[in-house]
Amino acid sequence: MSIDAVAAPVLAAAPRRGRNRIYYLCLAILGIVVTAAVLAPWVSPYDPAATDFNAIWQPPSPSHVLGTDQLGRDLLSRIIHGARPTLLGSMALLALATTLGVLIGVTAAWHRGWVDALLARITDVMFAFPGLLFVILVIAVFDSGAVTAIIGMGLAYAPAIAKFTRAVALEEMARPYVDSYRLQGVGGFVLCARYLLPNMLPTLVGYLVVLFGEGLMSLASLNFLGFGSQPPSSDWGLMVEESRAGVIQGILGPAIVPGLTIAIVVVATNVVGVRLSDKLAVRK
């Protein structure tokens, strides 16, 4: 799921006032999700792990607003509590990928020559593997689990960030201030850390916000396949996997609720990322 595939058509199809409304609606959605993640123990109506075998596969009702799952657990409570591991996992993934990707991209752009060629070949080799396949290979070596999935997916996303950062860094290095600081004797590390990277941030931020949504979806896919979070976690991707038995029986609610939540958050993140990137680019 990319910028062009989701957010750009949504924003382009609406008039300016409509685009603003979509943007603020998506901001509100993300605000609600973050608030739910932070306040989950206090706002959820039930313990997300509490089972009730007398309330299995219940449809939405006043006592269970979104219904219950195969163990009688309240779906609303699990969605609220699941926001925390889902968002934190995506943030950790993005932090790892951004650290590696920005470091590789800036290093390649700054040194050029054989350093640039070597780093380009390394990222090309990593690109040769589909991201999900690469993560599965990592998990096969280091065993499954949430931490392994996050690390593997972070490594899989790093090459894309590296290539994007390199392109942005090359454009920024063509500006006169870089040569000016060099002539003043400012070292490469100081110049990159104090001047180059801050000037690149407006372009990078919007891209990384969109990538956050893609990372969330990728982690949810890994959890659905059983390679990431394990029961009794209420991670949204794992919730979809656990509801497969209900889908076979025609009980779709436990699968639709977390699946729709993932889709809404990913689309909202992409829309906000595109709009934020446009705003920061104008201010730059």
C-alpha positions as CSV (number, residue, x, y, z in Angstrom):
1,M,0.0,0.0,0.0
2,S,1.7,3.2,-1.2
3,I,1.1,6.9,-1.3
4,D,-0.2,6.8,-4.9
5,A,-2.4,3.8,-4.2
6,V,-4.3,5.2,-1.2
7,A,-3.8,8.7,-0.1
8,A,-3.1,10.6,-3.2
9,P,-6.3,9.6,-5.1
10,V,-8.4,10.3,-2.0
11,L,-7.0,13.8,-1.7
12,A,-6.9,14.5,-5.4
13,A,-10.6,13.5,-5.9
14,A,-11.8,16.0,-3.3
15,P,-12.0,19.9,-3.6
16,R,-9.7,21.9,-1.3
17,R,-12.3,22.3,1.5
18,G,-13.0,18.6,1.2
19,R,-9.3,17.7,1.4
20,N,-9.0,19.7,4.6
21,R,-12.0,17.9,6.1
22,I,-10.5,14.5,5.1
23,Y,-7.1,15.5,6.6
24,Y,-8.6,16.6,9.9
25,L,-10.8,13.6,10.1
26,C,-7.8,11.3,9.7
27,L,-6.0,13.3,12.3
28,A,-8.9,12.8,14.7
29,I,-8.9,9.1,14.0
30,L,-5.2,8.8,14.7
31,G,-5.7,10.9,17.8
32,I,-8.4,8.5,19.1
33,V,-6.3,5.4,18.4
34,V,-3.3,6.9,20.2
35,T,-5.5,7.9,23.1
36,A,-7.0,4.4,23.3
37,A,-3.5,3.0,23.3
38,V,-2.4,5.2,26.2
39,L,-5.5,4.9,28.3
40,A,-6.4,1.3,27.5
41,P,-6.5,0.0,31.1
42,W,-8.9,2.8,32.1
43,V,-11.2,3.1,29.1
44,S,-11.7,-0.6,28.1
45,P,-15.0,-2.0,29.5
46,Y,-13.5,-5.5,30.2
47,D,-10.2,-7.3,30.7
48,P,-9.1,-8.2,27.2
49,A,-7.9,-11.6,28.3
50,A,-11.1,-12.5,30.4
51,T,-12.8,-15.5,28.9
52,D,-16.6,-16.2,29.1
53,F,-17.6,-19.6,27.6
54,N,-21.2,-18.6,28.0
55,A,-20.7,-15.7,25.6
56,I,-18.8,-17.2,22.7
57,W,-19.3,-15.7,19.3
58,Q,-21.9,-13.2,20.6
59,P,-23.1,-10.5,18.1
60,P,-23.0,-6.8,19.1
61,S,-25.2,-6.1,22.1
62,P,-25.4,-3.5,24.9
63,S,-23.1,-5.5,27.1
64,H,-20.6,-6.2,24.3
65,V,-20.7,-3.3,21.8
66,L,-18.7,-5.1,19.1
67,G,-19.5,-8.7,20.1
68,T,-17.2,-11.4,21.4
69,D,-14.7,-13.8,20.0
70,Q,-14.2,-17.6,20.1
71,L,-13.4,-17.5,23.8
72,G,-16.1,-15.0,24.8
73,R,-13.6,-12.2,25.1
74,D,-15.0,-8.7,24.5
75,L,-13.9,-7.4,21.0
76,L,-14.0,-3.7,21.9
77,S,-11.7,-4.3,24.9
78,R,-9.3,-6.3,22.8
79,I,-9.3,-3.6,20.0
80,I,-8.5,-0.9,22.6
81,H,-5.7,-2.9,24.3
82,G,-4.4,-4.1,21.0
83,A,-3.7,-0.5,19.9
84,R,-0.7,-0.4,22.2
85,P,1.3,-3.4,20.9
86,T,0.2,-2.6,17.3
87,L,1.4,1.0,17.4
88,L,4.5,0.4,19.5
89,G,5.6,-2.4,17.2
90,S,5.2,-0.2,14.2
91,M,7.1,2.6,15.9
92,A,9.9,0.3,16.9
93,L,10.1,-1.0,13.4
94,L,10.2,2.4,11.9
95,A,12.8,3.7,14.4
96,L,15.2,0.8,13.5
97,A,14.6,1.2,9.8
98,T,15.0,5.0,9.9
99,T,18.2,4.8,11.9
100,L,19.8,2.4,9.5
101,G,18.3,3.9,6.3
102,V,19.2,7.5,7.1
103,L,22.8,6.5,8.2
104,I,23.3,4.5,5.0
105,G,21.7,7.1,2.7
106,V,23.6,10.1,4.1
107,T,26.9,8.2,4.2
108,A,26.5,7.1,0.5
109,A,25.6,10.7,-0.6
110,W,28.4,12.3,1.3
111,H,31.3,10.1,0.3
112,R,30.2,9.2,-3.2
113,G,32.6,7.0,-5.1
114,W,33.3,3.5,-4.0
115,V,31.5,3.9,-0.7
116,D,28.3,4.9,-2.6
117,A,28.7,2.0,-5.0
118,L,29.3,-0.5,-2.2
119,L,26.3,0.6,-0.2
120,A,24.1,0.7,-3.3
121,R,25.0,-2.9,-4.1
122,I,24.2,-4.0,-0.5
123,T,20.8,-2.3,-0.6
124,D,20.1,-3.8,-4.1
125,V,20.8,-7.3,-2.7
126,M,18.3,-6.7,0.1
127,F,15.8,-5.3,-2.4
128,A,16.1,-8.6,-4.3
129,F,14.2,-10.3,-1.5
130,P,10.5,-9.5,-1.0
131,G,10.2,-7.9,2.4
132,L,8.0,-10.6,3.8
133,L,10.2,-13.4,2.6
134,F,13.3,-11.6,4.1
135,V,11.6,-11.4,7.5
136,I,10.5,-15.1,7.3
137,L,14.2,-16.0,6.7
138,V,15.2,-13.9,9.7
139,I,12.6,-15.6,11.8
140,A,13.7,-19.1,10.6
141,V,17.2,-18.3,11.9
142,F,16.3,-16.6,15.2
143,D,12.9,-18.1,16.0
144,S,9.5,-16.4,15.9
145,G,8.3,-13.7,18.2
146,A,7.3,-10.0,18.3
147,V,10.9,-8.7,18.8
148,T,12.3,-10.9,15.9
149,A,9.5,-9.8,13.6
150,I,10.1,-6.1,14.4
151,I,13.8,-6.4,13.8
152,G,13.4,-8.4,10.6
153,M,10.8,-6.0,9.2
154,G,13.0,-3.0,10.3
155,L,15.9,-4.5,8.3
156,A,13.6,-5.1,5.3
157,Y,12.4,-1.4,5.3
158,A,15.9,0.1,5.8
159,P,17.0,-0.2,2.1
160,A,13.9,1.8,0.9
161,I,14.6,4.6,3.4
162,A,18.3,4.5,2.5
163,K,17.6,5.0,-1.2
164,F,15.1,7.8,-0.5
165,T,17.5,9.5,2.0
166,R,20.4,9.3,-0.5
167,A,18.3,11.0,-3.2
168,V,17.2,13.8,-0.8
169,A,20.7,14.2,0.6
170,L,22.2,14.6,-2.9
171,E,19.7,17.3,-3.7
172,E,20.4,19.1,-0.4
173,M,24.2,18.8,-0.8
174,A,23.9,20.7,-4.1
175,R,22.9,23.8,-2.2
176,P,25.5,26.6,-1.7
177,Y,25.5,26.5,2.1
178,V,27.1,23.0,2.1
179,D,30.2,24.3,0.2
180,S,30.2,27.4,2.4
181,Y,30.5,25.4,5.6
182,R,33.1,23.1,4.0
183,L,35.2,26.2,3.2
184,Q,34.9,27.3,6.8
185,G,36.4,24.0,7.9
186,V,33.3,22.4,9.3
187,G,33.8,18.6,9.5
188,G,31.6,16.2,7.6
189,F,29.9,14.7,10.7
190,V,29.1,18.1,12.2
191,L,27.9,19.5,8.9
192,C,25.6,16.5,8.4
193,A,24.3,16.4,11.9
194,R,23.7,20.1,12.5
195,Y,22.8,21.4,9.0
196,L,22.2,18.7,6.4
197,L,19.8,16.4,8.3
198,P,17.6,19.2,9.8
199,N,17.1,20.6,6.3
200,M,16.2,17.2,5.1
201,L,13.6,16.6,7.8
202,P,10.6,18.3,6.1
203,T,11.0,15.9,3.1
204,L,11.7,12.8,5.3
205,V,8.9,13.3,7.8
206,G,6.0,12.9,5.4
207,Y,7.6,9.8,3.8
208,L,8.2,8.2,7.2
209,V,4.6,8.9,8.4
210,V,3.3,7.0,5.3
211,L,5.8,4.3,5.9
212,F,4.5,3.9,9.4
213,G,1.2,2.8,8.0
214,E,2.8,0.4,5.7
215,G,4.9,-1.0,8.6
216,L,1.8,-1.5,10.7
217,M,0.1,-3.4,7.9
218,S,3.3,-5.5,7.4
219,L,3.5,-6.4,11.1
220,A,-0.2,-7.3,11.1
221,S,0.5,-9.6,8.2
222,L,3.3,-11.3,10.1
223,N,1.1,-11.7,13.2
224,F,-1.7,-13.2,11.1
225,L,0.8,-15.7,9.7
226,G,1.9,-16.6,13.2
227,F,5.4,-15.3,13.0
228,G,5.0,-12.3,15.3
229,S,3.0,-11.7,18.4
230,Q,1.7,-14.8,20.1
231,P,-1.5,-15.4,22.2
232,P,-2.8,-14.1,24.5
233,S,-1.7,-10.8,22.9
234,S,-4.5,-8.6,21.5
235,D,-2.5,-7.4,18.6
236,W,-4.9,-6.6,15.7
237,G,-3.2,-8.9,13.2
238,L,-3.3,-11.8,15.6
239,M,-6.9,-11.1,16.3
240,V,-7.7,-11.6,12.6
241,E,-5.8,-14.9,12.6
242,E,-7.6,-16.2,15.7
243,S,-11.0,-15.4,14.1
244,R,-10.5,-17.8,11.1
245,A,-12.6,-20.5,12.7
246,G,-15.5,-18.1,13.0
247,V,-15.2,-17.1,9.3
248,I,-15.5,-20.8,8.4
249,Q,-18.7,-20.9,10.4
250,G,-20.1,-17.7,8.9
251,I,-19.3,-15.5,11.9
252,L,-17.5,-12.6,10.4
253,G,-17.6,-9.9,13.1
254,P,-14.4,-11.0,15.0
255,A,-12.4,-10.9,11.7
256,I,-14.0,-7.8,10.3
257,V,-13.5,-5.6,13.4
258,P,-9.7,-5.8,13.7
259,G,-9.3,-6.0,9.9
260,L,-11.3,-2.9,9.4
261,T,-9.5,-1.1,12.2
262,I,-6.1,-1.9,10.5
263,A,-7.4,-0.6,7.2
264,I,-8.8,2.6,8.7
265,V,-5.6,3.4,10.6
266,V,-3.4,2.7,7.5
267,V,-5.4,4.9,5.2
268,A,-5.6,7.7,7.8
269,T,-1.8,7.5,8.3
270,N,-1.2,7.7,4.6
271,V,-3.5,10.7,4.1
272,V,-1.9,12.5,7.0
273,G,1.6,11.6,5.7
274,V,0.9,13.0,2.2
275,R,-0.7,16.2,3.5
276,L,2.0,16.7,6.1
277,S,4.7,16.2,3.5
278,D,3.1,18.9,1.3
279,K,2.8,21.4,4.1
280,L,6.4,20.9,5.2
281,A,7.7,21.1,1.7
282,V,5.9,24.5,1.2
283,R,7.4,25.8,4.5
284,K,10.8,24.7,3.5
